[in-house]
């Protein structure tokens, strides 16, 4: 993130700081949590639901994360995420994640 200072990067990467910043300006965020184990992830997904967005913390570029639509996918992505970091953010669906993508191909 060229030109961003360390405070801005930390706020973008830290789920708790990000949630507070969005609330401060009046924007809603999907249900979310930061977890430290697969067991916690399985508990949280029961509350948040699927599809779930899995984001390993502090990995600019999102390596190790993904969107899970089934429990099998969820477990696989979470396990993979823990290969890179010690905590993972899990979010519920956003309007963008449940709306079909727009195809810009001119075929």
C-alpha positions in Angstrom: 0.0 0.0 0.0 2.2 2.7 -1.3 1.7 6.0 0.5 -0.2 4.6 3.4 1.3 5.1 6.9 1.6 2.3 9.4 -1.4 3.5 11.4 -3.7 3.2 8.3 -2.3 -0.2 7.5 -2.8 -1.4 11.0 -6.4 -0.1 11.0 -7.1 -1.9 7.7 -5.7 -5.2 8.9 -6.9 -5.3 12.5 -10.5 -6.4 12.6 -11.4 -4.7 15.9 -9.8 -1.4 14.9 -11.5 -1.6 11.5 -14.9 -2.3 13.0 -14.6 0.7 15.4 -13.5 2.9 12.5 -16.5 1.9 10.4 -18.9 2.3 13.4 -17.5 5.8 14.0 -18.4 6.9 10.5 -21.8 5.2 10.6 -21.1 2.2 8.3 -22.4 -1.2 9.1 -20.1 -4.2 8.9 -21.1 -7.9 8.6 -21.1 -10.1 11.7 -17.4 -11.0 12.3 -15.0 -12.4 14.8 -11.3 -13.1 15.2 -10.5 -16.6 16.1 -7.3 -18.5 17.2 -8.3 -22.1 16.6 -10.3 -24.4 14.3 -12.6 -25.1 17.3 -13.4 -21.4 17.7 -14.0 -21.1 14.0 -16.5 -23.9 14.1 -18.4 -22.2 17.0 -18.3 -18.8 15.3 -19.6 -20.0 11.9 -22.7 -21.4 13.6 -23.5 -17.8 14.6 -22.3 -16.0 11.5 -23.5 -18.5 8.9 -22.4 -19.4 5.4 -21.1 -18.1 3.1 -18.3 -17.0 5.3 -15.3 -14.9 4.4 -12.1 -16.1 5.9 -9.2 -13.6 6.2 -5.9 -14.6 7.9 -4.8 -11.5 9.8 -1.9 -9.4 8.7 -1.5 -10.9 5.2 -1.7 -8.0 2.8 -3.0 -9.4 -0.4 -5.2 -12.0 1.4 -3.0 -15.1 1.1 -4.5 -18.1 2.8 -8.1 -16.8 2.8 -11.2 -17.3 0.8 -15.0 -17.6 0.8 -16.6 -20.8 2.0 -20.0 -21.8 0.9 -20.0 -25.2 2.6 -18.7 -26.5 5.9 -16.1 -28.6 4.1 -14.8 -25.5 2.3 -14.8 -23.6 5.5 -12.7 -26.1 7.4 -10.2 -26.4 4.5 -9.8 -22.6 4.2 -9.5 -22.1 8.0 -6.9 -24.9 8.3 -4.9 -23.4 5.4 -5.1 -20.0 6.9 -3.5 -21.2 10.1 -0.5 -22.3 8.1 0.3 -18.6 7.7 -0.9 -16.8 10.8 -2.0 -17.4 14.4 -5.4 -15.6 14.1 -8.0 -15.4 11.4 -10.9 -13.0 10.8 -14.2 -14.6 9.9 -17.0 -12.5 8.4 -20.6 -13.1 7.3 -21.7 -12.4 3.8 -21.9 -8.9 2.4 -24.2 -7.8 -0.4 -21.3 -8.0 -2.8 -20.5 -11.6 -1.8 -24.0 -12.9 -2.3 -24.9 -11.0 -5.5 -23.8 -12.7 -8.7 -20.6 -11.2 -10.3 -20.9 -9.0 -13.4 -19.3 -10.5 -16.5 -17.3 -7.8 -18.3 -16.2 -10.1 -21.2 -17.6 -9.0 -24.5 -17.9 -12.6 -26.0 
